[in-house]
């Protein structure tokens, strides 16, 4: 369910960025916003796929932890970029890499789940 919700919100954010922000923020701001949307969508899709992977024999526990990290990554990485563009608060910048690390940990856990199989 969380993957589907994250995907829906990514589509909505993408439409908002493309149509609602075009004349409001700089070209660079639009690029940053699109990066947030893209990463959110990639991880929304992997969340949906991860829900099917226990049927392939992958560890449900490892997949669950990976999904938690991907969700945290969406909030921290994409969320900080959305807020950075919309608010201009540059103090949010250091939060973004923490979200990126969460994404990487989630992928490493997926590798571990596959190797454990």
C-alpha positions in Angstrom: 0.0 0.0 0.0 2.8 2.5 0.9 4.4 1.9 -2.5 1.2 2.7 -4.3 0.6 5.8 -2.2 4.2 7.0 -2.8 3.7 6.4 -6.5 0.4 8.4 -6.5 2.1 11.2 -4.6 5.0 11.2 -7.0 2.7 11.6 -10.0 0.9 14.4 -8.3 4.2 16.1 -7.3 5.4 15.7 -10.9 2.3 17.4 -12.3 2.5 20.1 -9.7 6.2 20.7 -10.6 5.6 20.7 -14.3 2.5 23.0 -14.3 2.3 24.8 -11.0 6.0 25.7 -10.5 7.0 26.5 -14.1 6.8 30.3 -13.6 7.4 30.3 -9.8 10.8 28.8 -9.3 14.1 28.9 -11.3 15.0 26.4 -13.9 17.5 24.9 -11.4 14.7 24.7 -8.8 12.6 22.7 -11.4 15.5 20.3 -12.0 15.9 19.7 -8.2 12.1 19.2 -7.8 12.1 16.7 -10.8 15.0 14.8 -9.1 12.9 14.4 -6.0 10.0 13.2 -8.0 12.1 10.7 -10.0 13.7 9.2 -6.9 10.3 9.0 -5.2 8.9 7.2 -8.1 11.8 4.7 -8.4 11.4 3.8 -4.8 7.6 3.7 -4.9 8.0 1.0 -7.7 10.5 -1.0 -5.7 8.2 -0.9 -2.7 5.5 -2.4 -4.8 7.8 -5.0 -6.2 9.3 -5.8 -2.8 5.8 -6.8 -1.6 5.9 -9.6 -4.2 9.4 -10.9 -3.5 8.6 -13.1 -0.5 6.8 -15.3 -3.0 10.2 -15.8 -4.7 11.7 -17.0 -1.5 13.4 -13.8 -0.3 13.5 -13.0 3.4 10.4 -11.2 4.4 12.2 -9.7 7.4 15.1 -8.3 5.3 12.6 -7.0 2.7 10.6 -5.3 5.4 13.6 -3.5 6.8 14.6 -2.5 3.3 11.2 -1.1 2.7 11.5 0.9 5.9 14.7 2.4 4.7 13.3 3.2 1.2 10.3 5.0 2.9 12.7 6.9 5.1 14.7 7.8 2.0 11.6 9.1 0.2 10.7 11.3 3.2 14.3 12.5 3.8 15.7 12.7 0.3 12.7 13.7 -1.8 10.9 15.5 1.1 14.0 17.7 1.8 14.3 18.6 -1.9 10.6 19.4 -2.2 10.9 21.7 0.8 14.1 23.2 -0.3 12.6 24.2 -3.6 9.3 25.4 -2.2 10.6 27.2 0.9 14.1 28.2 -0.1 15.4 27.1 3.3 18.9 25.9 2.4 19.5 24.5 5.9 17.5 21.4 4.6 20.3 20.6 2.2 22.2 18.4 4.8 19.1 16.2 5.2 19.1 15.1 1.6 22.3 12.9 1.8 20.8 11.1 4.8 17.9 10.1 2.6 20.3 9.0 0.0 22.1 6.8 2.5 18.7 5.3 3.5 18.0 4.5 -0.2 21.4 2.8 -0.4 20.9 0.8 2.8 17.5 -0.4 1.4 19.2 -1.6 -1.8 22.0 -3.3 0.1 19.4 -5.1 2.2 17.7 -6.3 -1.0 21.0 -7.7 -2.2 21.4 -9.4 1.2 17.9 -10.9 0.9 18.8 -12.2 -2.6 22.1 -13.7 -1.4 20.5 -15.3 1.6 18.1 -17.1 -0.7 
